[in-house]
Amino acid sequence: MTDIDKLLKEAEYGLKGNIVESRITEEATEFWEAVKKRITVDKVNLKPYTLCRILEEQYDIKISDTAMTNYIKKLSNG
């Protein structure tokens, strides 16, 4: 039997899954939850390249600008 949820997740995020969420460490979780709230609830437009820079400088998390841009677009669109 096929796991429909797994297939749908792969169709949405690709074979590797949601690369942005998968790289957020426990240390960065509080910051990341605040970022997601600003985007989804407060409807603030955050700059993907700035988020990438902050994550790398403060938490040693490397995410490409393209991955971040796509992730933010999905969050913004619900």
C-alpha positions as CSV (number, residue, x, y, z in Angstrom):
1,M,0.0,0.0,0.0
2,T,1.3,3.5,-0.9
3,D,1.6,6.2,1.7
4,I,-0.4,9.0,0.1
5,D,0.8,11.7,2.6
6,K,4.4,10.8,1.8
7,L,3.8,11.1,-1.9
8,L,2.0,14.4,-1.5
9,K,4.8,15.8,0.6
10,E,7.3,14.7,-2.1
11,A,5.2,16.4,-4.8
12,E,5.1,19.6,-2.8
13,Y,8.7,19.8,-1.6
14,G,10.6,17.4,-3.9
15,L,12.5,14.3,-3.1
16,K,14.7,15.9,-0.5
17,G,11.7,17.4,1.4
18,N,11.4,20.9,2.7
19,I,15.1,21.8,2.8
20,V,14.6,25.0,4.7
21,E,12.6,23.5,7.6
22,S,14.9,20.5,7.7
23,R,18.0,22.7,8.3
24,I,16.6,24.7,11.2
25,T,18.4,23.6,14.3
26,E,17.0,23.5,17.8
27,E,19.0,26.6,18.7
28,A,17.4,28.5,15.8
29,T,13.9,27.3,16.4
30,E,12.7,30.4,18.4
31,F,14.0,32.8,15.8
32,W,12.5,30.7,13.0
33,E,9.1,30.5,14.5
34,A,9.1,34.3,14.9
35,V,10.1,34.6,11.2
36,K,7.2,32.3,10.1
37,K,4.7,34.3,12.3
38,R,5.9,37.6,10.8
39,I,5.3,36.2,7.3
40,T,2.0,34.3,7.8
41,V,0.2,36.3,10.5
42,D,1.7,39.8,10.3
43,K,2.0,39.6,6.5
44,V,5.4,41.2,6.6
45,N,7.7,40.8,3.5
46,L,11.1,39.6,4.7
47,K,14.1,39.6,2.5
48,P,15.2,36.0,1.7
49,Y,18.9,36.9,1.3
50,T,18.9,38.7,4.6
51,L,17.3,35.7,6.3
52,C,19.9,33.4,4.8
53,R,22.7,35.7,6.0
54,I,21.3,35.9,9.6
55,L,20.9,32.1,9.7
56,E,24.4,31.6,8.6
57,E,26.0,34.2,10.8
58,Q,24.1,33.6,13.9
59,Y,23.3,29.9,13.7
60,D,25.8,28.5,11.2
61,I,22.9,27.3,9.0
62,K,23.5,27.5,5.2
63,I,20.4,27.8,3.0
64,S,20.5,29.0,-0.6
65,D,18.7,32.3,-1.5
66,T,16.6,30.3,-4.1
67,A,15.4,27.8,-1.5
68,M,14.6,30.6,0.9
69,T,12.8,32.6,-1.7
70,N,10.6,29.6,-2.7
71,Y,9.9,28.8,0.9
72,I,8.8,32.3,1.7
73,K,6.6,32.4,-1.3
74,K,4.8,29.3,-0.2
75,L,4.4,30.6,3.3
76,S,3.0,33.9,2.0
77,N,0.5,32.2,-0.2
78,G,-0.7,30.0,2.6
